[in-house]
C-alpha cells in the first residue's frame, strides 16, 4: 500500500478524538433531556423519534471507550476501563436485540428511567430502535477488538457495517421519509441525533488505526491513496446530493418517478465520469513525473558508476552490518583483490589483523552516530591481499537508501605523500641544524675577529703618534688608510654580529607598548635629530606582542636612514600604525632622497648598498637586520618610493602572538 503520510494519520487521529467527544456530548445531552424533561434533547423535533435512556447511556460509554483507546501512552487501567465500557455497550446491544428476536421482556429498558415510554408519549417500554441495538452490538465488539491492538481489520469491518446502517437512517431523515417503513409501528425508529452520533463513532473507530487495515490505503502517500482520498468522499456525497435534488424535483411536480430515476442515473454517470477523468489525468501527470524522476535517477546512477569506476580514489560501499556491497576498479588495483572476492565480505578484510578488533568497535560507534568525515581527518593503515600494509587517507559519507543504511568510503593511497613528508621533515631538520650552525659560526667568527682588528687599529694609531714626525706624507696617508680600514672592518663585524644575534639572542614576545619603545629610540637618536634639524612625529601606536629591544632597533634603523638619506630640506619623519586584519601595519614616512623602485628588494639584502661610502657612510646591513627582526615577529617589511619624493617603509606585526592568546593585548587593541 505504500508508506503512510504522518500528517494524514495525525489528522485522522485528531478527527477520531473529536468524534469521541461529540458522541459523549450527544449521549450526555440525551440523558439530561430525560432527567430534566427537555424534549428537544430527546428527539430534536417533535415529529421525530426520541432517543431512549439506554441509547444515551450507551453512546456515553462508547465515546469514553474510544477516547481512552486513542490516548497515546495510556496506562493499563485506562485500557481496562475502555474494554469494560465497550463490553457493557455490546451487552446492552445484545440483550436489546434478543428482545426483538425472541419477544423477551428482560426489563433492561426501564432500569435507569422506569417511565421513559410514558414520558416519550409512546405505548412501548422505551426500548431503543432495532438498528440502534444492532449498531451498539457491532460497535461494542469493534471497540473490544480495537483494545487488543491486533484485530484492527475485523474492528474496522464492524465499524464500516455500523456506518452503513446509520447512514441509511440518516438519509431517511434527510429526505423526509420514514426509515425502515416495513417494520411494525412499535419498533421505534432510530433517533436522528443518534444516527449522527453512530456515524461519528463509526468513522472515529475507522480512523483510530489509520495506518492499518482498510484505512491504510486512504492515508498512503502513493497514487492509490491519492485516488482513494478523491473518490471516496465523492462516492458518498454525490449520490446523496443528486438523490436529494431528484426527490425535491419530484415533490415539486417537475417530473415523474421514471424521469427522476433517469436524471439520477445520468447525473451520477456524468459527475463520476468527470471525477474519474480528473483523477486519471492527475495520475497520468504523476506517472509522467515519476518516469522522468526515475530516468533522472537512472542517469544519475550511471554517472555515479562511471565516476566511481574512473576516479583515482578507491570507493567502497558498506551496509549496516559492515559488509561490502560495492567497490570500484581503483580498489581492485589498490588492494590486489578481484571484485567478486570482496563483495559480501566484512570490511575488516581490508584492515590489518591486529587492528580488526578495534575497527569493529569503531564501526559500531560510527553506525550509532553517522556523520560525514572528510579526507585528512585520520591517517589509517590498510592491508593488501598479499598481507602487506600501506598508509591510506579515508573519507566517510553516510547514505540513507531504500535498502537501508549504507556508508560510502573513499580510500586514497598516501604512501608517496608520506614519503615526501618524511623527506621534507628530514630536510627541514637538516636546514634548521645548518642555520643554527651558521648563526653560531657567524657569532663566533665575528667575536673572534674583534680582537685582532682592535690590535691592528690600536698599534697603527700608536705608530702614527710615535713616528708621525719621522715619516713623509705618503706614510701618513697609508697609516690613515690602515686605521680607516680597520675601523670599517670592526664596524662591519659588529653589524654582522648584531645580524646573527637576531635569531639567537632575541627575547620572548611579550605585550609591548610601541609608543614607549619609540620614545626610547628617539632619545638614543637625540644627537642626530638635533644636528640635522629633523622633525619626527607619530600617531597613537598600539600594544603588540614583540621583543622591545629588537622593535627599537627597527625604529632606530628606519628613522636613522631617513635622517641620513635626506635632501636639501630638514628631514621630516612620521610614524603611524593601522589595523590590517589580524596584523598591525606600521609605516615610517620621510621626505628624503627616495629609492628607485627597481631596488625595492635589493636594499633589504645584507651588504647591498646603493651609494658610495663617501656619500653616505654605513655597512649596508641595517635594513637586512630590520627584515630579519620583522620576519622573526611573523610579519614582513617593504618600501614604496620614488627618487626625490621620499620613501615610506611598511612593516607588519601580528596583533596576537602565534600559538597563544594575549588578553592584555586584545584589550588594548579594542581600546585603540
Beta strands, then each sheet from edge to edge (+ up, - down):
strand 1: 314-319
strand 2: 324-327
strand 3: 379-383
strand 4: 389-401
strand 5: 404-413
strand 6: 510-513
strand 7: 535-538
strand 8: 543-546
strand 9: 572-580
strand 10: 583-589
strand 11: 637-641
strand 12: 647-654
sheet 1: 2+ 1- 5+ 4- 3+
sheet 2: 6+ 8-
sheet 3: 7+ 9+ 10- 12+ 11-
end
